[in-house]
Amino acid sequence: MQSVLELKNLKKYYHMGDYTIKALQGINLKINKGDFVAVMGASGSGKSTLMNILGCLDKPTEGDYFFENKNINLLKDDEYAEIRNGKIGFVFQGFNLLPRTTAIENVELPLFYDRKKDKKNFKELAAAALTKVGLGDRLHHNPGKLSGGQQQRVAIARALVNDPSIILADEPTGNLDTVTSLDIMSIFQELNEQKITIILVTHEPDIAAYAKRIINMRDGHIIGDKKTKQRNAKDEAKRFRKSNTEIFDEE
């Protein structure tokens, strides 16, 4: 199976005076095209450092990072930035939307960093991405007029608009209630069915269960890597809504 990324004996150290923090200690990891991976671990386990390196937001101290068979460590700065801006989509817990900018304008933003794309097509591409996440009727709404779940959908559309090789999602359901979290995980599952590779950081086992594979980290090491009996988020959202409706009807 074709790999999207591979890490070989990857290490990341931070030096603070005479003290060295070993955030990652010899990580070996392979993510294949079409994988849906959840990364779990306590605070300080190294999962955020790992995601920063995978997203080309930071570089390793030692070891190799291969992205689509290219050794990231050997690339020039502009090539490195090109992968970060064009090949990787980011989704964050806090949405990170511009408050005075419409949904479609928020989604357009990553396109401006790709000089190869024609600006005439930006709105069309952004509208298509928003439609894919179920917001085709909210193109011109500002974030303040959208619910938390809808804002996260805008963020997912923004991550999709450049047709990335992978999506990196950092606690994407952290600010959402149960049923909205299920809706967001349902979107990720639908995108994954379209062969989009997804790597998701979460501290919630219930959320990780919607991925195909769970990686557990501790003290800069991978201590577990297993496939899951993937739960269906869309079905569980339907059951959750039905059960709550029945409770309110009884009242």
C-alpha positions in Angstrom: 0.0 0.0 0.0 1.2 3.5 -0.9 2.5 5.5 2.0 1.8 9.2 2.5 4.3 9.7 5.2 7.0 7.8 7.0 9.1 8.6 10.1 12.4 6.8 10.7 14.0 7.1 14.2 12.7 10.6 14.5 13.7 12.7 17.5 12.9 16.2 18.7 14.8 17.8 21.6 14.2 21.3 23.1 17.2 22.8 24.9 16.4 25.1 27.9 19.7 26.3 29.4 21.4 23.2 30.7 18.3 21.2 30.5 17.1 19.1 27.5 13.5 18.1 27.0 13.3 15.0 24.9 9.8 15.5 23.3 10.2 12.7 20.8 12.6 9.8 21.3 13.1 7.6 18.2 9.7 7.6 16.5 9.1 5.1 13.7 5.8 5.5 12.0 4.2 4.8 8.6 0.8 6.3 7.5 -0.7 4.9 4.3 -2.9 6.6 1.8 -6.5 6.3 3.0 -5.6 5.7 6.7 -7.7 7.3 9.4 -5.4 7.5 12.5 -6.1 8.8 16.0 -3.1 9.8 18.1 -3.7 9.6 21.9 -1.6 10.3 24.9 -1.5 12.3 28.1 -0.2 15.9 28.2 3.5 15.8 27.7 3.4 12.5 25.8 4.7 14.2 22.6 1.6 14.0 20.5 1.4 17.8 19.8 5.1 17.8 18.9 4.6 14.9 16.5 1.7 16.7 14.9 3.7 19.9 14.4 6.4 18.0 12.7 3.9 16.0 10.5 2.4 19.4 9.5 5.7 20.9 8.6 5.3 23.5 11.4 8.5 22.3 13.0 11.6 20.2 12.0 13.0 17.2 13.8 16.3 17.3 15.7 17.3 13.9 14.3 15.9 11.2 12.0 14.1 11.3 8.7 10.6 12.4 7.7 9.4 11.2 4.3 6.3 12.9 2.8 5.1 11.2 -0.4 8.6 9.6 -0.7 10.4 13.0 -0.4 12.8 13.5 2.5 11.5 16.6 4.1 14.8 17.3 5.8 16.5 17.8 2.5 14.0 20.3 1.0 14.6 24.0 0.6 12.5 26.4 2.6 10.2 27.2 -0.3 9.7 23.5 -1.1 9.0 22.9 2.6 6.4 25.7 2.7 4.8 24.4 -0.5 4.1 21.0 1.1 2.8 22.7 4.3 0.5 25.0 2.3 -0.6 22.8 -0.5 -0.4 19.2 0.7 -1.6 19.4 4.3 -5.0 20.6 5.6 -5.3 21.7 9.2 -8.3 21.6 11.5 -8.0 23.0 15.1 -10.0 22.8 18.2 -10.6 26.6 18.3 -11.8 26.8 14.6 -9.4 29.8 13.9 -11.8 31.6 11.6 -11.6 35.3 10.8 -14.6 36.7 12.6 -15.5 39.5 10.2 -15.1 37.3 7.1 -17.8 35.2 5.6 -17.6 31.4 5.4 -16.7 31.4 1.8 -14.0 34.0 2.3 -12.5 32.0 5.2 -12.3 28.9 3.1 -10.7 30.8 0.2 -7.7 31.9 2.3 -5.4 28.9 1.7 -5.8 29.3 -2.0 -4.0 32.7 -2.0 -0.8 30.9 -1.0 -0.8 28.7 -4.1 0.5 30.8 -7.0 -0.4 28.0 -9.5 -4.1 28.4 -8.9 -6.2 30.9 -10.9 -7.9 33.5 -8.6 -11.0 33.4 -10.9 -11.8 29.9 -9.5 -11.3 30.6 -5.8 -14.9 31.2 -5.0 -16.0 28.2 -7.0 -13.5 26.0 -5.1 -14.5 27.4 -1.7 -18.2 26.9 -2.4 -17.6 23.3 -3.5 -15.7 22.6 -0.3 -18.4 24.1 1.9 -21.1 22.2 0.0 -19.1 19.0 0.7 -19.4 19.6 4.4 -23.1 20.5 4.3 -22.9 24.3 4.3 -23.9 25.1 0.8 -26.6 27.4 2.2 -24.3 29.2 4.6 -21.7 30.6 2.2 -22.1 34.2 3.1 -22.6 33.9 6.9 -20.0 35.3 9.3 -18.7 32.9 12.0 -20.8 34.8 14.6 -24.0 33.7 12.8 -22.9 30.1 12.8 -23.1 27.4 15.6 -19.9 25.8 16.9 -20.5 22.8 14.8 -21.0 24.9 11.7 -17.9 26.8 12.4 -15.9 23.6 12.6 -17.4 22.5 9.3 -16.1 25.8 7.8 -12.7 24.9 9.2 -12.9 21.5 7.6 -13.9 23.0 4.3 -10.9 25.3 4.6 -8.6 22.3 5.2 -10.1 20.6 2.1 -10.0 23.4 -0.4 -6.5 22.8 -1.6 -7.2 19.1 -2.2 -4.5 18.1 0.4 -2.8 14.7 0.7 -3.6 14.6 4.4 -5.8 16.4 7.0 -4.3 17.0 10.4 -7.0 17.6 13.1 -6.0 18.7 16.6 -8.8 18.0 19.1 -11.4 18.9 16.5 -14.3 18.1 18.8 -12.9 19.6 22.0 -15.2 22.5 22.0 -18.4 20.7 20.9 -21.2 18.9 22.6 -21.8 15.1 22.1 -24.1 15.1 19.1 -22.2 17.9 17.3 -19.0 15.9 17.9 -20.6 12.9 16.3 -21.6 15.0 13.3 -18.1 16.2 12.9 -16.7 12.7 13.2 -19.2 11.6 10.6 -17.9 14.2 8.2 -14.3 12.9 8.8 -15.5 9.4 8.1 -17.2 10.4 4.9 -14.1 12.2 3.7 -12.0 9.2 4.6 -14.2 7.0 2.5 -13.2 9.2 -0.4 -9.6 8.1 0.3 -8.6 11.3 2.2 -5.9 10.5 4.8 -6.8 11.8 8.2 -4.6 12.0 11.4 -6.5 13.2 14.4 -5.2 14.1 17.9 -7.6 13.5 20.7 -7.6 12.7 24.4 -11.0 11.1 24.2 -11.2 7.3 23.7 -14.8 7.6 22.5 -13.7 9.9 19.7 -10.6 7.8 18.8 -13.0 4.8 18.3 -14.2 6.4 15.1 -10.8 6.2 13.5 -9.5 3.0 11.8 -6.3 2.9 13.8 -5.2 4.3 17.2 -1.6 5.2 18.1 -0.8 5.7 21.8 2.1 7.8 23.0 3.9 8.2 26.3 7.1 10.2 27.1 8.0 10.7 23.5 7.6 7.1 22.5 4.9 5.2 20.6 3.7 2.6 23.0 0.8 1.2 21.1 -0.4 1.0 17.4 -3.5 -1.0 16.7 -6.5 -1.2 14.3 -9.9 -0.6 15.7 -13.4 -1.9 15.2 -14.4 1.4 13.8 -17.7 2.8 15.1 -20.1 4.5 12.7 -20.5 8.2 13.8 -23.5 8.9 11.6 -25.5 5.9 13.0 -24.6 6.9 16.5 -25.6 10.5 16.0 -29.1 9.3 14.7 -29.5 7.0 17.8 -28.4 9.8 20.1 -30.9 12.3 18.6 -33.7 9.7 18.7 -33.1 8.7 22.3 -33.1 12.4 23.4 -36.3 13.1 21.5 -38.0 10.2 23.2 -36.9 11.5 26.6 -38.3 15.0 25.9 -41.5 13.5 24.5 -42.0 11.5 27.8 -41.5 14.7 29.8 
